[in-house]
Amino acid sequence: MSKVRGVEIRHLESSKGGMVEFFTAQASTETILVQVPPNTVDNLFVHKTHTDQLLVVKGQLVIVTLINKQYEYIPLSEDHPIVLIIPPGVLHGAINLSSKPCVLVNAALRHKPPLERDYVTRERPFPYDLEAARLALKQLETINQIEDFDAMLTYVI
């Protein structure tokens, strides 16, 4: 498990039953299925009332966080089952550079009733570095062992 500036990366525990691998579900108060269209560069969101727990189940994307006036690019992929936990108050957005949609599950933890402004996008104060997003995905594609994945995530975050 990695944790930097309130954003946390958690590896899912799994067990095998025959040829099937079972991954531990995340506790949540609301489960949301999200589809990010191909070639999407989204603006930022900030939620005040819940924690996002994001798991990519199909495709890949980069989650961008804005912390201390600096973007951080966190790659997520169906090939590496991890949960990205984003607490309330952290600005974040999504980039899908693929020609295919990305599907993810958000096992949201509600802390208070939702506010309408939790779902209103905010303009980026400065442009994303799309080359940094591509590089994060490229690094993810080269990962073969979980130890290397941990090292890469520490570097990216």
CYANA upper distance limits for C-alpha pairs under 8 A (distance plus 0.5 A):
  1 MET  CA      8 GLU  CA      7.83
  1 MET  CA      9 ILE  CA      6.22
  1 MET  CA     10 ARG  CA      5.28
  1 MET  CA     11 HIS  CA      6.79
  2 SER  CA      8 GLU  CA      6.25
  2 SER  CA      9 ILE  CA      5.59
  2 SER  CA     10 ARG  CA      7.19
  2 SER  CA    150 ASP  CA      8.11
  2 SER  CA    153 LEU  CA      8.22
  2 SER  CA    154 THR  CA      7.53
  3 LYS  CA      7 VAL  CA      6.35
  3 LYS  CA      8 GLU  CA      4.76
  3 LYS  CA      9 ILE  CA      6.72
  4 VAL  CA      8 GLU  CA      6.83
  4 VAL  CA    157 ILE  CA      7.38
  5 ARG  CA     67 ILE  CA      8.26
  6 GLY  CA     86 ILE  CA      7.63
  6 GLY  CA     87 PRO  CA      7.00
  7 VAL  CA     84 LEU  CA      7.80
  7 VAL  CA     85 ILE  CA      6.20
  7 VAL  CA     86 ILE  CA      5.54
  7 VAL  CA     87 PRO  CA      7.10
  8 GLU  CA     84 LEU  CA      6.40
  8 GLU  CA     85 ILE  CA      5.46
  8 GLU  CA     86 ILE  CA      7.30
  9 ILE  CA     82 ILE  CA      7.24
  9 ILE  CA     83 VAL  CA      6.32
  9 ILE  CA     84 LEU  CA      5.27
  9 ILE  CA     85 ILE  CA      6.74
 10 ARG  CA     82 ILE  CA      6.15
 10 ARG  CA     83 VAL  CA      5.64
 10 ARG  CA     84 LEU  CA      6.98
 10 ARG  CA     85 ILE  CA      8.15
 11 HIS  CA     81 PRO  CA      7.26
 11 HIS  CA     82 ILE  CA      5.10
 11 HIS  CA     83 VAL  CA      6.87
 12 LEU  CA     23 PHE  CA      6.65
 12 LEU  CA     24 THR  CA      6.59
 12 LEU  CA     81 PRO  CA      6.88
 12 LEU  CA     82 ILE  CA      6.22
 12 LEU  CA     83 VAL  CA      7.55
 13 GLU  CA     23 PHE  CA      6.27
 13 GLU  CA     24 THR  CA      6.11
 14 SER  CA     21 GLU  CA      7.00
 14 SER  CA     22 PHE  CA      5.78
 14 SER  CA     23 PHE  CA      4.79
 14 SER  CA     24 THR  CA      6.58
 15 SER  CA     21 GLU  CA      6.18
 15 SER  CA     22 PHE  CA      5.79
 15 SER  CA     23 PHE  CA      7.22
 16 LYS  CA     20 VAL  CA      6.14
 16 LYS  CA     21 GLU  CA      4.85
 16 LYS  CA     22 PHE  CA      6.55
 17 GLY  CA     21 GLU  CA      6.81
 17 GLY  CA     22 PHE  CA      8.02
 26 GLN  CA     53 GLN  CA      8.35
 26 GLN  CA    107 ALA  CA      6.84
 27 ALA  CA    107 ALA  CA      7.48
 27 ALA  CA    109 LEU  CA      8.39
 28 SER  CA    107 ALA  CA      5.56
 28 SER  CA    108 ALA  CA      5.92
 28 SER  CA    109 LEU  CA      5.53
 28 SER  CA    110 ARG  CA      8.35
 29 THR  CA    107 ALA  CA      7.84
 29 THR  CA    108 ALA  CA      6.65
 29 THR  CA    109 LEU  CA      5.65
 29 THR  CA    110 ARG  CA      6.43
 30 GLU  CA    107 ALA  CA      6.54
 30 GLU  CA    108 ALA  CA      5.77
 30 GLU  CA    109 LEU  CA      7.13
 30 GLU  CA    110 ARG  CA      7.80
 31 THR  CA    105 VAL  CA      7.44
 31 THR  CA    106 ASN  CA      6.25
 31 THR  CA    107 ALA  CA      5.04
 31 THR  CA    108 ALA  CA      6.50
 32 ILE  CA    105 VAL  CA      6.27
 32 ILE  CA    106 ASN  CA      5.51
 32 ILE  CA    107 ALA  CA      6.91
 32 ILE  CA    108 ALA  CA      7.80
 33 LEU  CA    103 VAL  CA      7.73
 33 LEU  CA    104 LEU  CA      6.53
 33 LEU  CA    105 VAL  CA      5.24
 33 LEU  CA    106 ASN  CA      6.83
 34 VAL  CA    103 VAL  CA      6.19
 34 VAL  CA    104 LEU  CA      5.74
 34 VAL  CA    105 VAL  CA      6.57
 34 VAL  CA    106 ASN  CA      7.70
 35 GLN  CA    101 PRO  CA      7.06
 35 GLN  CA    102 CYS  CA      6.16
 35 GLN  CA    103 VAL  CA      5.03
 35 GLN  CA    104 LEU  CA      6.98
 36 VAL  CA     40 THR  CA      7.54
 36 VAL  CA     94 ALA  CA      8.48
 36 VAL  CA     96 ASN  CA      7.41
 36 VAL  CA    101 PRO  CA      6.09
 36 VAL  CA    102 CYS  CA      5.60
 36 VAL  CA    103 VAL  CA      6.88
 37 PRO  CA     96 ASN  CA      7.68
 37 PRO  CA    100 LYS  CA      7.58
 37 PRO  CA    101 PRO  CA      5.02
 37 PRO  CA    102 CYS  CA      7.07
 38 PRO  CA     96 ASN  CA      6.36
 38 PRO  CA     97 LEU  CA      7.14
 38 PRO  CA     98 SER  CA      6.01
 38 PRO  CA     99 SER  CA      5.35
 38 PRO  CA    100 LYS  CA      5.34
 38 PRO  CA    101 PRO  CA      5.13
 38 PRO  CA    102 CYS  CA      7.73
 39 ASN  CA     95 ILE  CA      8.12
 39 ASN  CA     96 ASN  CA      5.85
 39 ASN  CA     97 LEU  CA      5.26
 39 ASN  CA     98 SER  CA      6.22
 39 ASN  CA     99 SER  CA      6.50
 39 ASN  CA    100 LYS  CA      8.36
 40 THR  CA     94 ALA  CA      8.08
 40 THR  CA     95 ILE  CA      6.07
 40 THR  CA     96 ASN  CA      5.47
 40 THR  CA     97 LEU  CA      6.98
 41 VAL  CA     94 ALA  CA      6.85
 41 VAL  CA     95 ILE  CA      5.09
 41 VAL  CA     96 ASN  CA      6.99
 41 VAL  CA     97 LEU  CA      8.24
 42 ASP  CA     93 GLY  CA      6.25
 42 ASP  CA     94 ALA  CA      5.90
 42 ASP  CA     95 ILE  CA      6.66
 43 ASN  CA     93 GLY  CA      6.18
 43 ASN  CA     94 ALA  CA      8.04
 43 ASN  CA    121 THR  CA      6.32
 43 ASN  CA    122 ARG  CA      6.45
 43 ASN  CA    123 GLU  CA      6.23
 43 ASN  CA    124 ARG  CA      6.52
 44 LEU  CA     91 LEU  CA      6.46
 44 LEU  CA     92 HIS  CA      5.55
 44 LEU  CA     93 GLY  CA      4.96
 44 LEU  CA     94 ALA  CA      8.36
 44 LEU  CA    121 THR  CA      5.93
 44 LEU  CA    122 ARG  CA      5.55
 44 LEU  CA    123 GLU  CA      6.92
 44 LEU  CA    124 ARG  CA      6.85
 45 PHE  CA     91 LEU  CA      5.99
 45 PHE  CA     92 HIS  CA      5.88
 45 PHE  CA     93 GLY  CA      6.59
 45 PHE  CA    118 ASP  CA      7.54
 45 PHE  CA    119 TYR  CA      7.22
 45 PHE  CA    120 VAL  CA      7.16
 45 PHE  CA    121 THR  CA      5.56
 45 PHE  CA    122 ARG  CA      6.52
 46 VAL  CA     88 PRO  CA      7.55
 46 VAL  CA     89 GLY  CA      6.16
 46 VAL  CA     90 VAL  CA      6.25
 46 VAL  CA     91 LEU  CA      5.12
 46 VAL  CA     92 HIS  CA      6.98
 46 VAL  CA    118 ASP  CA      6.56
 46 VAL  CA    119 TYR  CA      8.27
 46 VAL  CA    121 THR  CA      8.48
 47 HIS  CA     51 THR  CA      8.03
 47 HIS  CA     88 PRO  CA      5.74
 47 HIS  CA     89 GLY  CA      6.34
 47 HIS  CA     90 VAL  CA      7.82
 47 HIS  CA     91 LEU  CA      8.32
 47 HIS  CA    117 ARG  CA      8.42
 47 HIS  CA    118 ASP  CA      5.08
 47 HIS  CA    119 TYR  CA      7.83
 48 LYS  CA     88 PRO  CA      5.36
 48 LYS  CA     89 GLY  CA      6.04
 48 LYS  CA    115 LEU  CA      8.24
 48 LYS  CA    118 ASP  CA      6.86
 49 THR  CA     88 PRO  CA      6.85
 49 THR  CA    110 ARG  CA      6.64
 49 THR  CA    111 HIS  CA      5.90
 49 THR  CA    112 LYS  CA      5.58
 49 THR  CA    113 PRO  CA      7.09
 49 THR  CA    114 PRO  CA      6.24
 49 THR  CA    115 LEU  CA      7.53
 49 THR  CA    118 ASP  CA      7.95
 50 HIS  CA     87 PRO  CA      7.56
 50 HIS  CA     88 PRO  CA      6.20
 50 HIS  CA    108 ALA  CA      6.97
 50 HIS  CA    109 LEU  CA      5.87
 50 HIS  CA    110 ARG  CA      4.86
 50 HIS  CA    111 HIS  CA      5.82
 50 HIS  CA    112 LYS  CA      7.53
 50 HIS  CA    114 PRO  CA      8.15
 51 THR  CA     85 ILE  CA      7.43
 51 THR  CA     86 ILE  CA      6.19
 51 THR  CA     87 PRO  CA      4.99
 51 THR  CA     88 PRO  CA      5.95
 51 THR  CA    108 ALA  CA      6.16
 51 THR  CA    109 LEU  CA      5.58
 51 THR  CA    110 ARG  CA      7.14
 51 THR  CA    111 HIS  CA      8.26
 52 ASP  CA     84 LEU  CA      8.23
 52 ASP  CA     85 ILE  CA      6.11
 52 ASP  CA     86 ILE  CA      5.57
 52 ASP  CA     87 PRO  CA      6.97
 52 ASP  CA     88 PRO  CA      8.50
 52 ASP  CA    106 ASN  CA      6.56
 52 ASP  CA    107 ALA  CA      7.13
 52 ASP  CA    108 ALA  CA      5.36
 52 ASP  CA    109 LEU  CA      7.21
 53 GLN  CA     83 VAL  CA      6.49
 53 GLN  CA     84 LEU  CA      6.06
 53 GLN  CA     85 ILE  CA      4.99
 53 GLN  CA     86 ILE  CA      7.03
 53 GLN  CA    105 VAL  CA      8.35
 53 GLN  CA    106 ASN  CA      5.69
 53 GLN  CA    107 ALA  CA      5.59
 53 GLN  CA    108 ALA  CA      6.21
 53 GLN  CA    109 LEU  CA      8.21
 54 LEU  CA     83 VAL  CA      5.77
 54 LEU  CA     84 LEU  CA      5.54
 54 LEU  CA     85 ILE  CA      6.92
 54 LEU  CA    104 LEU  CA      7.07
 54 LEU  CA    105 VAL  CA      6.27
 54 LEU  CA    106 ASN  CA      5.13
 54 LEU  CA    107 ALA  CA      7.18
 55 LEU  CA     76 LEU  CA      8.20
 55 LEU  CA     81 PRO  CA      7.39
 55 LEU  CA     82 ILE  CA      6.65
 55 LEU  CA     83 VAL  CA      5.39
 55 LEU  CA     84 LEU  CA      7.20
 55 LEU  CA    104 LEU  CA      5.86
 55 LEU  CA    105 VAL  CA      5.76
 55 LEU  CA    106 ASN  CA      7.06
 56 VAL  CA     60 GLN  CA      7.29
 56 VAL  CA     76 LEU  CA      6.83
 56 VAL  CA     77 SER  CA      6.21
 56 VAL  CA     78 GLU  CA      5.83
 56 VAL  CA     81 PRO  CA      7.69
 56 VAL  CA     82 ILE  CA      8.40
 56 VAL  CA    102 CYS  CA      7.82
 56 VAL  CA    103 VAL  CA      6.49
 56 VAL  CA    104 LEU  CA      4.60
 56 VAL  CA    105 VAL  CA      6.92
 57 VAL  CA     77 SER  CA      8.00
 57 VAL  CA     78 GLU  CA      5.48
 57 VAL  CA     81 PRO  CA      8.36
 57 VAL  CA    102 CYS  CA      8.39
 57 VAL  CA    103 VAL  CA      6.28
 57 VAL  CA    104 LEU  CA      5.79
 57 VAL  CA    105 VAL  CA      7.59
 58 LYS  CA     77 SER  CA      7.87
 58 LYS  CA     78 GLU  CA      5.73
 58 LYS  CA    102 CYS  CA      6.05
 58 LYS  CA    103 VAL  CA      5.48
 58 LYS  CA    104 LEU  CA      7.31
 59 GLY  CA     77 SER  CA      6.44
 59 GLY  CA     78 GLU  CA      6.15
 59 GLY  CA    100 LYS  CA      7.66
 59 GLY  CA    101 PRO  CA      7.26
 59 GLY  CA    102 CYS  CA      5.13
 59 GLY  CA    103 VAL  CA      7.07
 60 GLN  CA     75 PRO  CA      7.93
 60 GLN  CA     76 LEU  CA      6.07
 60 GLN  CA     77 SER  CA      4.67
 60 GLN  CA     78 GLU  CA      6.84
 60 GLN  CA     96 ASN  CA      7.50
 60 GLN  CA     98 SER  CA      8.02
 60 GLN  CA    102 CYS  CA      6.29
 61 LEU  CA     75 PRO  CA      6.46
 61 LEU  CA     76 LEU  CA      5.98
 61 LEU  CA     77 SER  CA      7.07
 61 LEU  CA     94 ALA  CA      7.43
 61 LEU  CA     95 ILE  CA      6.24
 61 LEU  CA     96 ASN  CA      5.18
 61 LEU  CA     97 LEU  CA      7.51
 61 LEU  CA     98 SER  CA      8.27
 61 LEU  CA    102 CYS  CA      7.28
 61 LEU  CA    137 LEU  CA      8.15
 62 VAL  CA     73 TYR  CA      6.64
 62 VAL  CA     74 ILE  CA      5.83
 62 VAL  CA     75 PRO  CA      4.84
 62 VAL  CA     76 LEU  CA      6.45
 62 VAL  CA     94 ALA  CA      6.32
 62 VAL  CA     95 ILE  CA      5.61
 62 VAL  CA     96 ASN  CA      6.99
 62 VAL  CA    133 ALA  CA      6.86
 62 VAL  CA    136 ALA  CA      8.18
 62 VAL  CA    137 LEU  CA      7.74
 63 ILE  CA     73 TYR  CA      6.45
 63 ILE  CA     74 ILE  CA      5.66
 63 ILE  CA     75 PRO  CA      6.89
 63 ILE  CA     76 LEU  CA      7.94
 63 ILE  CA     92 HIS  CA      7.29
 63 ILE  CA     93 GLY  CA      6.25
 63 ILE  CA     94 ALA  CA      5.14
 63 ILE  CA     95 ILE  CA      6.86
 64 VAL  CA     71 TYR  CA      6.75
 64 VAL  CA     72 GLU  CA      6.02
 64 VAL  CA     73 TYR  CA      5.29
 64 VAL  CA     74 ILE  CA      6.80
 64 VAL  CA     92 HIS  CA      5.82
 64 VAL  CA     93 GLY  CA      5.62
 64 VAL  CA     94 ALA  CA      6.48
 64 VAL  CA     95 ILE  CA      7.92
 65 THR  CA     71 TYR  CA      6.01
 65 THR  CA     72 GLU  CA      5.74
 65 THR  CA     73 TYR  CA      7.31
 65 THR  CA     90 VAL  CA      7.44
 65 THR  CA     91 LEU  CA      6.17
 65 THR  CA     92 HIS  CA      4.76
 65 THR  CA     93 GLY  CA      7.09
 66 LEU  CA     70 GLN  CA      5.93
 66 LEU  CA     71 TYR  CA      5.08
 66 LEU  CA     72 GLU  CA      6.98
 66 LEU  CA     90 VAL  CA      7.51
 66 LEU  CA     91 LEU  CA      5.84
 66 LEU  CA     92 HIS  CA      6.69
 67 ILE  CA     71 TYR  CA      7.03
 67 ILE  CA     72 GLU  CA      8.14
 67 ILE  CA     90 VAL  CA      7.61
 67 ILE  CA     91 LEU  CA      7.82
 71 TYR  CA    128 TYR  CA      7.88
 72 GLU  CA    156 VAL  CA      7.58
 72 GLU  CA    157 ILE  CA      6.48
 73 TYR  CA    132 ALA  CA      7.55
 73 TYR  CA    133 ALA  CA      6.34
 73 TYR  CA    136 ALA  CA      7.13
 73 TYR  CA    156 VAL  CA      6.99
 73 TYR  CA    157 ILE  CA      7.44
 74 ILE  CA    133 ALA  CA      8.41
 74 ILE  CA    136 ALA  CA      7.30
 74 ILE  CA    153 LEU  CA      7.99
 74 ILE  CA    156 VAL  CA      6.90
 74 ILE  CA    157 ILE  CA      7.11
 75 PRO  CA    133 ALA  CA      8.15
 75 PRO  CA    136 ALA  CA      6.25
 75 PRO  CA    137 LEU  CA      6.01
 75 PRO  CA    140 LEU  CA      7.26
 76 LEU  CA     80 HIS  CA      7.72
 76 LEU  CA     82 ILE  CA      8.06
 76 LEU  CA    137 LEU  CA      8.35
 77 SER  CA     81 PRO  CA      7.59
 86 ILE  CA     90 VAL  CA      7.17
 95 ILE  CA    133 ALA  CA      8.20
 96 ASN  CA    101 PRO  CA      8.13
 96 ASN  CA    102 CYS  CA      7.66
 97 LEU  CA    134 ARG  CA      8.19
110 ARG  CA    114 PRO  CA      8.23
114 PRO  CA    118 ASP  CA      7.54
115 LEU  CA    119 TYR  CA      8.33
116 GLU  CA    120 VAL  CA      7.70
124 ARG  CA    128 TYR  CA      8.34
129 ASP  CA    133 ALA  CA      7.10
130 LEU  CA    134 ARG  CA      6.70
131 GLU  CA    135 LEU  CA      6.60
132 ALA  CA    136 ALA  CA      6.66
133 ALA  CA    137 LEU  CA      6.92
134 ARG  CA    138 LYS  CA      6.59
135 LEU  CA    139 GLN  CA      6.58
136 ALA  CA    140 LEU  CA      6.80
136 ALA  CA    156 VAL  CA      7.53
137 LEU  CA    141 GLU  CA      6.81
138 LYS  CA    142 THR  CA      7.18
139 GLN  CA    143 ILE  CA      7.29
139 GLN  CA    152 MET  CA      7.94
140 LEU  CA    149 PHE  CA      7.94
140 LEU  CA    152 MET  CA      8.27
143 ILE  CA    148 ASP  CA      6.73
143 ILE  CA    149 PHE  CA      6.37
144 ASN  CA    148 ASP  CA      7.69
144 ASN  CA    149 PHE  CA      8.16
145 GLN  CA    149 PHE  CA      6.90
146 ILE  CA    150 ASP  CA      6.75
147 GLU  CA    151 ALA  CA      6.92
148 ASP  CA    152 MET  CA      6.63
149 PHE  CA    153 LEU  CA      6.64
150 ASP  CA    154 THR  CA      6.75
151 ALA  CA    155 TYR  CA      6.84
152 MET  CA    156 VAL  CA      6.60
153 LEU  CA    157 ILE  CA      6.43
